[in-house]
Amino acid sequence: MALDVFTPIGGTVALAVGTATARAALPDPRIGTEDRSLRILNAGDDTAFVAFGGSTVAAAVPDDGAPANGIPIPPSHAPEPFRIPPDATHLAAICRSGSATLYITLGRGL
């Protein structure tokens, strides 16, 4: 069985995240959309919530019992791997309180 090893493509993007939505364009969209993946490392002290979408995507922090447009990325944890949705051009992030720095690396594989 072959391993699906992550191969980075291009540089890593740093995204400063606070209590308002921050947004970044996904780097190097030239690779095939079915193959795009990324790793997100939260180097901050607070959980960040990320969302994928177009140029106006906004991330949100979920409240009790109400879903929101955000996937939690815990602080000081191993990088989280994601396959990028085919139509996504941007990533948005937000923290409930405090701040975080997300390091986003585009590549292939997970």
C-alpha positions, 0 to 999 in steps of 0.5 A, spaced: 500 500 500 502 506 497 503 512 502 499 518 501 505 523 503 504 530 503 508 534 498 509 541 499 508 546 493 510 553 494 511 557 500 507 557 507 502 563 508 502 566 515 495 568 517 494 573 523 487 571 526 483 575 532 476 576 533 474 578 527 474 574 520 481 574 517 481 571 510 487 569 505 487 567 498 489 560 497 496 559 495 498 557 488 491 554 485 495 552 478 495 545 481 489 540 479 483 542 484 482 534 485 489 534 488 489 540 492 490 539 499 493 543 505 496 543 512 494 548 517 498 549 523 495 553 529 501 556 532 497 561 537 494 560 544 487 560 542 483 555 538 481 558 531 475 556 526 477 556 519 472 556 513 473 555 505 470 559 500 470 564 495 473 571 496 468 573 501 468 567 505 467 568 513 469 564 518 464 564 524 465 561 531 459 556 533 454 557 539 451 552 543 446 548 538 447 552 532 452 550 527 457 555 524 461 556 518 468 554 522 472 548 523 476 548 529 483 548 529 486 547 536 492 551 538 499 547 539 497 541 536 500 537 530 498 540 523 491 539 521 490 536 513 485 538 509 483 537 502 481 543 499 474 544 496 474 544 488 471 551 488 475 554 494 479 560 492 480 563 499 480 561 507 477 565 512 479 564 520 476 567 527 478 566 534 472 566 539 477 570 544 484 572 543 488 571 537 492 565 533 497 565 527 495 560 522 501 557 518 498 554 511 502 550 506 499 548 500 501 541 497 499 534 494 497 528 498 495 528 506 
